[in-house]
């Protein structure tokens, strides 16, 4: 963090302690490489999808990049914006999307464990020359949140090069 990203947090776990979820909408500047943003989590699971543009999620283990996922199916269409975020379970988040014509639609983003980041060192980058916006859903087991209500803030271990 602190490399030019802009973040907006939706802390559902603060409103409802039985809902161990945090949603973050992040804007990444053009050609954001995030070489200094490698990190991993012990308990927090993350799932990211692009709202605009495309993102690349990289994971590495033992200093070698193991996985590289290129996500380019953006949720928002031209001139749309996120007008609201709702979450009722740790399995999905609902985005309320508005269009300048006044129409509103709902998009449900389901948590997909197959694309979860967190246990290995990982980072996200913007490979395009445009500003990119993405949504990240973070969750932890309820028992972990009960033990440590600040788990979303403290469960982020940077890579050794950044310490």
MDAnalysis code that builds the backbone (N, CA, C; Angstrom):
import MDAnalysis as mda
import numpy as np

u = mda.Universe.empty(489, n_residues=163, atom_resindex=np.repeat(np.arange(163), 3), trajectory=True)
u.add_TopologyAttr("name", ["N", "CA", "C"] * 163)
u.add_TopologyAttr("resid", np.arange(1, 164))
u.add_TopologyAttr("resname", ["UNK", "UNK", "UNK", "UNK", "UNK", "UNK", "UNK", "UNK", "UNK", "UNK", "UNK", "UNK", "UNK", "UNK", "UNK", "UNK", "UNK", "UNK", "UNK", "UNK", "UNK", "UNK", "UNK", "UNK", "UNK", "UNK", "UNK", "UNK", "UNK", "UNK", "UNK", "UNK", "UNK", "UNK", "UNK", "UNK", "UNK", "UNK", "UNK", "UNK", "UNK", "UNK", "UNK", "UNK", "UNK", "UNK", "UNK", "UNK", "UNK", "UNK", "UNK", "UNK", "UNK", "UNK", "UNK", "UNK", "UNK", "UNK", "UNK", "UNK", "UNK", "UNK", "UNK", "UNK", "UNK", "UNK", "UNK", "UNK", "UNK", "UNK", "UNK", "UNK", "UNK", "UNK", "UNK", "UNK", "UNK", "UNK", "UNK", "UNK", "UNK", "UNK", "UNK", "UNK", "UNK", "UNK", "UNK", "UNK", "UNK", "UNK", "UNK", "UNK", "UNK", "UNK", "UNK", "UNK", "UNK", "UNK", "UNK", "UNK", "UNK", "UNK", "UNK", "UNK", "UNK", "UNK", "UNK", "UNK", "UNK", "UNK", "UNK", "UNK", "UNK", "UNK", "UNK", "UNK", "UNK", "UNK", "UNK", "UNK", "UNK", "UNK", "UNK", "UNK", "UNK", "UNK", "UNK", "UNK", "UNK", "UNK", "UNK", "UNK", "UNK", "UNK", "UNK", "UNK", "UNK", "UNK", "UNK", "UNK", "UNK", "UNK", "UNK", "UNK", "UNK", "UNK", "UNK", "UNK", "UNK", "UNK", "UNK", "UNK", "UNK", "UNK", "UNK", "UNK", "UNK", "UNK", "UNK", "UNK", "UNK", "UNK", "UNK"])
u.atoms.positions = np.array([
    [0.841, -1.171, 0.000],
    [0.000, 0.000, 0.000],
    [0.884, 1.231, 0.000],
    [0.300, 2.369, -0.335],
    [1.064, 3.584, -0.343],
    [1.833, 3.807, -1.632],
    [1.527, 3.070, -2.664],
    [2.243, 3.199, -3.930],
    [1.372, 3.844, -4.992],
    [0.388, 4.610, -4.596],
    [-0.480, 5.281, -5.549],
    [-1.885, 4.724, -5.621],
    [-2.170, 3.670, -4.853],
    [-3.519, 3.115, -4.866],
    [-4.459, 4.028, -4.081],
    [-5.729, 3.961, -4.435],
    [-6.777, 4.646, -3.683],
    [-7.749, 3.564, -3.244],
    [-8.064, 3.520, -1.949],
    [-8.902, 2.431, -1.428],
    [-10.127, 2.969, -0.690],
    [-11.227, 2.237, -0.836],
    [-12.463, 2.527, -0.109],
    [-12.885, 1.236, 0.579],
    [-13.037, 1.302, 1.899],
    [-13.313, 0.113, 2.706],
    [-14.775, 0.061, 3.120],
    [-15.336, -1.138, 3.085],
    [-16.684, -1.419, 3.572],
    [-16.523, -2.498, 4.633],
    [-16.625, -2.088, 5.900],
    [-16.292, -2.958, 7.033],
    [-17.555, -3.614, 7.585],
    [-18.032, -4.627, 6.911],
    [-19.262, -5.296, 7.325],
    [-19.113, -5.951, 8.689],
    [-17.917, -6.379, 9.055],
    [-17.684, -7.024, 10.349],
    [-17.853, -6.052, 11.507],
    [-17.751, -4.747, 11.263],
    [-17.969, -3.774, 12.336],
    [-19.450, -3.549, 12.594],
    [-20.273, -3.670, 11.560],
    [-21.722, -3.527, 11.726],
    [-22.359, -4.784, 12.285],
    [-21.804, -5.926, 11.882],
    [-22.369, -7.207, 12.286],
    [-21.226, -8.168, 12.613],
    [-20.950, -8.414, 13.897],
    [-19.835, -9.288, 14.270],
    [-19.992, -10.730, 13.781],
    [-21.191, -11.097, 13.355],
    [-21.418, -12.438, 12.815],
    [-21.115, -12.512, 11.317],
    [-20.707, -11.397, 10.731],
    [-20.399, -11.340, 9.301],
    [-18.921, -10.969, 9.142],
    [-18.039, -11.956, 9.098],
    [-16.593, -11.696, 9.087],
    [-16.055, -11.324, 7.701],
    [-16.576, -10.204, 7.167],
    [-16.261, -9.813, 5.790],
    [-15.864, -8.342, 5.731],
    [-14.916, -8.066, 4.848],
    [-14.518, -6.703, 4.523],
    [-14.437, -6.627, 2.999],
    [-14.967, -5.557, 2.423],
    [-14.909, -5.361, 0.973],
    [-14.104, -4.092, 0.718],
    [-13.182, -4.170, -0.235],
    [-12.326, -3.031, -0.556],
    [-12.422, -2.756, -2.053],
    [-12.733, -1.504, -2.391],
    [-12.683, -1.081, -3.788],
    [-11.402, -0.278, -3.946],
    [-10.554, -0.727, -4.871],
    [-9.227, -0.138, -5.045],
    [-9.058, 0.363, -6.468],
    [-8.514, 1.564, -6.581],
    [-8.133, 2.106, -7.894],
    [-6.627, 1.990, -8.025],
    [-6.189, 1.381, -9.109],
    [-4.759, 1.214, -9.374],
    [-4.353, 2.129, -10.526],
    [-3.281, 2.912, -10.345],
    [-2.837, 3.801, -11.420],
    [-2.315, 3.017, -12.628],
    [-2.198, 3.681, -13.775],
    [-1.695, 3.005, -14.975],
    [-0.340, 2.349, -14.743],
    [-0.178, 1.165, -15.295],
    [1.068, 0.390, -15.235],
    [1.554, 0.180, -13.804],
    [0.619, 0.060, -12.878],
    [0.947, -0.170, -11.469],
    [1.539, -1.567, -11.341],
    [2.828, -1.647, -11.005],
    [3.521, -2.928, -10.953],
    [3.483, -3.595, -9.606],
    [3.341, -2.828, -8.549],
    [3.226, -3.367, -7.187],
    [4.387, -4.254, -6.788],
    [5.567, -4.008, -7.332],
    [6.721, -4.829, -6.956],
    [7.030, -4.724, -5.466],
    [6.614, -3.648, -4.831],
    [6.868, -3.468, -3.404],
    [5.655, -3.827, -2.553],
    [4.733, -4.568, -3.086],
    [3.496, -4.840, -2.353],
    [3.239, -6.334, -2.162],
    [4.274, -7.151, -2.198],
    [4.107, -8.589, -1.954],
    [3.751, -8.791, -0.488],
    [2.739, -9.605, -0.231],
    [2.329, -9.889, 1.146],
    [1.557, -11.206, 1.178],
    [1.341, -11.707, 2.389],
    [0.553, -12.922, 2.571],
    [-0.227, -12.804, 3.869],
    [-1.174, -13.706, 4.054],
    [-2.036, -13.694, 5.232],
    [-2.046, -15.074, 5.871],
    [-2.202, -15.102, 7.182],
    [-2.347, -16.375, 7.883],
    [-3.806, -16.823, 7.910],
    [-4.725, -15.871, 8.073],
    [-6.137, -16.213, 8.237],
    [-7.051, -15.590, 7.186],
    [-6.737, -14.389, 6.733],
    [-7.602, -13.674, 5.800],
    [-7.518, -14.307, 4.412],
    [-8.692, -14.557, 3.821],
    [-8.777, -15.009, 2.430],
    [-9.218, -13.809, 1.598],
    [-8.601, -13.613, 0.447],
    [-8.950, -12.509, -0.442],
    [-9.387, -13.056, -1.793],
    [-10.323, -12.342, -2.404],
    [-10.791, -12.696, -3.742],
    [-11.007, -11.387, -4.490],
    [-10.297, -11.161, -5.589],
    [-10.366, -9.893, -6.321],
    [-10.865, -10.100, -7.742],
    [-11.669, -9.129, -8.209],
    [-12.106, -9.103, -9.604],
    [-12.051, -7.657, -10.090],
    [-11.772, -7.457, -11.392],
    [-11.728, -6.085, -11.909],
    [-13.131, -5.507, -12.096],
    [-13.297, -4.262, -11.677],
    [-14.529, -3.538, -11.984],
    [-14.383, -2.850, -13.334],
    [-13.190, -2.289, -13.590],
    [-12.860, -1.705, -14.890],
    [-11.492, -2.233, -15.296],
    [-11.260, -2.324, -16.581],
    [-9.941, -2.726, -17.063],
    [-9.612, -4.173, -16.759],
    [-8.339, -4.415, -16.489],
    [-7.881, -5.774, -16.213],
    [-6.801, -5.732, -15.140],
    [-6.664, -6.832, -14.425],
    [-5.646, -6.942, -13.385],
    [-4.899, -8.257, -13.553],
    [-3.712, -8.282, -13.000],
    [-2.926, -9.513, -12.949],
    [-2.642, -9.793, -11.484],
    [-2.957, -11.000, -11.050],
    [-2.672, -11.429, -9.684],
    [-1.516, -12.412, -9.758],
    [-0.472, -12.126, -8.999],
    [0.693, -13.009, -9.003],
    [0.903, -13.572, -7.603],
    [1.277, -14.845, -7.538],
    [1.625, -15.501, -6.279],
    [2.991, -16.134, -6.435],
    [3.763, -16.107, -5.346],
    [5.061, -16.775, -5.413],
    [5.329, -17.538, -4.131],
    [6.157, -18.564, -4.276],
    [6.555, -19.413, -3.164],
    [8.032, -19.714, -3.364],
    [8.819, -19.623, -2.309],
    [10.267, -19.846, -2.392],
    [10.930, -18.932, -3.415],
    [10.447, -17.690, -3.522],
    [11.066, -16.716, -4.403],
    [10.719, -16.840, -5.872],
    [9.943, -17.844, -6.252],
    [9.586, -18.042, -7.659],
    [8.092, -17.801, -7.843],
    [7.735, -17.142, -8.936],
    [6.318, -16.923, -9.221],
    [5.696, -18.251, -9.629],
    [4.716, -18.687, -8.836],
    [4.059, -19.974, -9.060],
    [2.819, -19.833, -9.936],
    [2.025, -18.804, -9.650],
    [0.769, -18.614, -10.377],
    [0.707, -17.184, -10.882],
    [0.125, -17.036, -12.045],
    [-0.123, -15.707, -12.586],
    [-1.481, -15.762, -13.264],
    [-2.435, -15.014, -12.720],
    [-3.787, -15.018, -13.272],
    [-4.088, -13.653, -13.876],
    [-4.511, -13.652, -15.103],
    [-4.849, -12.427, -15.813],
    [-6.371, -12.346, -15.861],
    [-6.952, -11.389, -15.152],
    [-8.406, -11.246, -15.103],
    [-8.800, -10.019, -15.916],
    [-9.568, -10.225, -16.969],
    [-9.903, -9.102, -17.843],
    [-11.399, -8.927, -18.084],
    [-12.233, -9.715, -17.433],
    [-13.678, -9.554, -17.601],
    [-14.171, -8.557, -16.550],
    [-14.274, -7.299, -16.941],
    [-14.658, -6.234, -16.012],
    [-16.159, -6.273, -15.727],
    [-16.519, -5.916, -14.508],
    [-17.916, -5.912, -14.070],
    [-18.663, -4.693, -14.608],
    [-18.017, -3.520, -14.563],
    [-18.678, -2.285, -14.987],
    [-18.603, -2.103, -16.497],
    [-19.700, -1.582, -17.061],
    [-19.726, -1.213, -18.475],
    [-19.416, 0.284, -18.566],
    [-19.273, 0.806, -19.775],
    [-18.941, 2.224, -19.958],
    [-19.888, 3.130, -19.183],
    [-19.320, 4.113, -18.503],
    [-20.040, 5.170, -17.782],
    [-20.800, 4.677, -16.547],
    [-20.674, 3.431, -16.160],
    [-21.337, 2.937, -14.946],
    [-20.451, 3.181, -13.728],
    [-21.076, 3.172, -12.556],
    [-20.343, 3.312, -11.306],
    [-21.027, 2.500, -10.217],
    [-20.276, 2.204, -9.175],
    [-20.814, 1.462, -8.034],
    [-21.514, 2.466, -7.127],
    [-22.817, 2.268, -6.920],
    [-23.607, 3.162, -6.082],
    [-23.800, 2.607, -4.679],
    [-23.553, 1.322, -4.495],
    [-23.719, 0.727, -3.180],
    [-23.140, -0.668, -3.126],
    [-22.872, -1.108, -1.905],
    [-22.314, -2.437, -1.667],
    [-23.106, -3.059, -0.526],
    [-23.530, -4.297, -0.697],
    [-24.245, -5.015, 0.357],
    [-23.628, -6.397, 0.513],
    [-23.721, -6.908, 1.723],
    [-23.174, -8.234, 1.989],
    [-24.015, -8.881, 3.083],
    [-24.507, -10.085, 2.809],
    [-25.329, -10.795, 3.778],
    [-24.704, -12.094, 4.244],
    [-23.643, -12.534, 3.549],
    [-22.958, -13.759, 3.961],
    [-21.494, -13.655, 3.564],
    [-20.702, -14.598, 4.045],
    [-19.282, -14.576, 3.680],
    [-19.036, -15.280, 2.348],
    [-20.106, -15.566, 1.618],
    [-19.970, -16.259, 0.332],
    [-20.066, -15.344, -0.882],
    [-20.718, -14.170, -0.708],
    [-20.847, -13.270, -1.854],
    [-21.122, -11.845, -1.404],
    [-20.873, -10.926, -2.312],
    [-21.146, -9.513, -2.090],
    [-22.018, -9.038, -3.253],
    [-22.914, -8.094, -2.973],
    [-23.776, -7.534, -4.009],
    [-23.344, -6.103, -4.280],
    [-23.092, -5.797, -5.547],
    [-22.775, -4.436, -5.960],
    [-24.000, -3.848, -6.644],
    [-24.376, -2.621, -6.250],
    [-25.464, -1.898, -6.897],
    [-24.810, -0.928, -7.871],
    [-25.085, -1.126, -9.144],
    [-24.400, -0.379, -10.194],
    [-25.400, 0.522, -10.908],
    [-25.017, 1.793, -11.070],
    [-25.883, 2.753, -11.743],
    [-25.293, 3.176, -13.077],
    [-26.198, 3.542, -13.973],
    [-25.842, 4.026, -15.302],
    [-26.334, 5.473, -15.403],
    [-25.676, 6.327, -16.186],
    [-26.130, 7.719, -16.309],
    [-27.582, 7.861, -16.765],
    [-28.123, 6.869, -17.452],
    [-29.521, 6.925, -17.904],
    [-30.497, 6.751, -16.745],
    [-29.980, 6.444, -15.555],
    [-30.838, 6.290, -14.391],
    [-31.178, 4.859, -14.045],
    [-30.732, 3.927, -14.843],
    [-31.011, 2.523, -14.543],
    [-30.035, 2.007, -13.494],
    [-30.498, 1.026, -12.754],
    [-29.658, 0.414, -11.724],
    [-29.735, -1.097, -11.885],
    [-28.597, -1.742, -11.707],
    [-28.580, -3.205, -11.753],
    [-27.772, -3.722, -10.575],
    [-28.023, -4.973, -10.252],
    [-27.289, -5.634, -9.174],
    [-26.364, -6.677, -9.777],
    [-25.159, -6.750, -9.243],
    [-24.212, -7.781, -9.651],
    [-23.764, -8.499, -8.391],
    [-23.911, -9.797, -8.387],
    [-23.458, -10.597, -7.248],
    [-22.093, -11.175, -7.588],
    [-21.150, -10.969, -6.692],
    [-19.811, -11.515, -6.874],
    [-19.631, -12.590, -5.818],
    [-19.552, -13.826, -6.278],
    [-19.433, -14.966, -5.363],
    [-17.967, -15.240, -5.056],
    [-17.695, -15.549, -3.804],
    [-16.340, -15.894, -3.374],
    [-15.984, -17.241, -3.984],
    [-14.904, -17.292, -4.712],
    [-14.487, -18.516, -5.391],
    [-13.155, -18.981, -4.810],
    [-13.154, -20.015, -3.956],
    [-11.913, -20.467, -3.315],
    [-10.817, -20.843, -4.307],
    [-11.206, -21.202, -5.512],
    [-10.231, -21.575, -6.538],
    [-9.330, -20.386, -6.906],
    [-9.841, -19.160, -6.747],
    [-9.081, -17.961, -7.106],
    [-8.688, -17.132, -5.888],
    [-8.664, -17.743, -4.731],
    [-8.361, -17.031, -3.497],
    [-6.874, -16.729, -3.388],
    [-6.581, -15.506, -2.951],
    [-5.203, -15.109, -2.665],
    [-5.029, -15.130, -1.155],
    [-3.803, -15.248, -0.684],
    [-3.616, -15.070, 0.739],
    [-2.585, -15.926, 1.403],
    [-2.622, -17.224, 1.216],
    [-1.718, -18.107, 1.955],
    [-0.278, -17.977, 1.472],
    [-0.088, -17.757, 0.174],
    [1.257, -17.550, -0.384],
    [1.470, -16.049, -0.576],
    [2.717, -15.641, -0.771],
    [2.990, -14.244, -1.099],
    [2.259, -13.898, -2.389],
    [1.592, -12.750, -2.415],
    [0.846, -12.362, -3.603],
    [0.837, -10.851, -3.765],
    [0.527, -10.418, -4.968],
    [0.406, -9.003, -5.290],
    [-0.534, -8.856, -6.480],
    [-1.006, -7.634, -6.698],
    [-1.894, -7.346, -7.826],
    [-1.264, -6.215, -8.631],
    [-1.374, -6.304, -9.950],
    [-0.833, -5.230, -10.781],
    [-1.820, -4.831, -11.865],
    [-1.637, -3.625, -12.373],
    [-2.414, -3.090, -13.484],
    [-1.499, -3.064, -14.704],
    [-1.708, -3.956, -15.676],
    [-0.816, -4.007, -16.836],
    [-1.170, -2.997, -17.934],
    [-2.222, -2.202, -17.729],
    [-2.703, -1.305, -18.782],
    [-2.208, 0.125, -18.571],
    [-2.432, 0.966, -19.566],
    [-2.062, 2.379, -19.458],
    [-3.253, 3.225, -19.004],
    [-4.290, 2.579, -18.476],
    [-5.473, 3.263, -17.952],
    [-5.616, 2.997, -16.461],
    [-6.361, 3.863, -15.788],
    [-6.695, 3.630, -14.386],
    [-7.598, 2.401, -14.323],
    [-7.363, 1.524, -13.352],
    [-8.142, 0.298, -13.189],
    [-8.767, 0.307, -11.797],
    [-9.998, -0.171, -11.713],
    [-10.672, -0.299, -10.423],
    [-11.006, -1.763, -10.207],
    [-10.762, -2.238, -8.982],
    [-11.069, -3.638, -8.674],
    [-11.790, -3.700, -7.334],
    [-12.494, -4.792, -7.122],
    [-13.144, -5.039, -5.838],
    [-12.510, -6.290, -5.238],
    [-12.209, -6.206, -3.945],
    [-11.631, -7.338, -3.224],
    [-12.537, -7.669, -2.054],
    [-12.937, -8.921, -1.973],
    [-13.713, -9.407, -0.836],
    [-12.745, -10.155, 0.065],
    [-12.733, -9.780, 1.350],
    [-11.865, -10.441, 2.321],
    [-12.747, -11.092, 3.376],
    [-12.346, -12.271, 3.821],
    [-13.119, -12.945, 4.862],
    [-12.191, -13.752, 5.753],
    [-12.672, -14.006, 6.966],
    [-11.965, -14.865, 7.923],
    [-13.008, -15.747, 8.602],
    [-12.584, -16.847, 9.220],
    [-13.531, -17.639, 10.019],
    [-14.068, -16.799, 11.187],
    [-15.342, -17.003, 11.525],
    [-15.968, -16.234, 12.612],
    [-15.207, -16.355, 13.924],
    [-14.699, -17.549, 14.227],
    [-14.005, -17.734, 15.509],
    [-12.729, -16.896, 15.572],
    [-12.071, -16.682, 14.438],
    [-10.867, -15.842, 14.403],
    [-11.253, -14.384, 14.638],
    [-12.329, -13.921, 14.003],
    [-12.783, -12.544, 14.189],
    [-13.194, -12.296, 15.637],
    [-13.831, -13.276, 16.268],
    [-14.223, -13.116, 17.673],
    [-13.000, -12.967, 18.576],
    [-11.942, -13.738, 18.284],
    [-10.712, -13.654, 19.084],
    [-9.980, -12.339, 18.866],
    [-9.961, -11.867, 17.625],
    [-9.213, -10.661, 17.291],
    [-10.014, -9.804, 16.311],
    [-10.774, -8.827, 16.819],
    [-11.584, -7.983, 15.940],
    [-10.758, -7.142, 14.953],
    [-9.456, -7.013, 15.195],
    [-8.591, -6.248, 14.291],
    [-7.866, -7.133, 13.281],
    [-8.314, -8.359, 13.115],
    [-7.601, -9.330, 12.284],
    [-7.388, -8.828, 10.854],
    [-8.349, -8.079, 10.301],
    [-8.186, -7.590, 8.929],
    [-7.046, -6.577, 8.827],
    [-6.722, -5.902, 9.922],
    [-5.640, -4.910, 9.926],
    [-4.278, -5.535, 10.216],
    [-4.252, -6.552, 11.067],
    [-2.958, -7.089, 11.513],
    [-2.497, -8.322, 10.750],
    [-3.390, -9.015, 10.065],
    [-3.001, -10.238, 9.350],
    [-2.536, -9.896, 7.937],
    [-1.383, -9.267, 7.860],
    [-0.782, -8.912, 6.568],
    [0.721, -8.914, 6.756],
    [1.368, -9.977, 6.304],
    [2.807, -10.125, 6.471],
    [3.501, -9.747, 5.166],
    [4.310, -8.660, 5.168],
    [5.027, -8.301, 3.945],
    [6.157, -9.284, 3.668],
    [6.618, -9.286, 2.436],
    [7.740, -10.157, 2.088],
    [8.988, -9.698, 2.838],
    [9.971, -10.566, 2.967],
    [11.192, -10.244, 3.702],
    [11.896, -9.016, 3.143],
    [11.845, -8.808, 1.836],
    [12.506, -7.656, 1.232],
    [11.898, -6.340, 1.689],
    [10.635, -6.356, 2.127],
    [9.956, -5.124, 2.521],
    [10.024, -4.850, 4.013],
    [10.533, -5.774, 4.800],
    [10.584, -5.571, 6.253],
    [11.795, -4.780, 6.652],
])
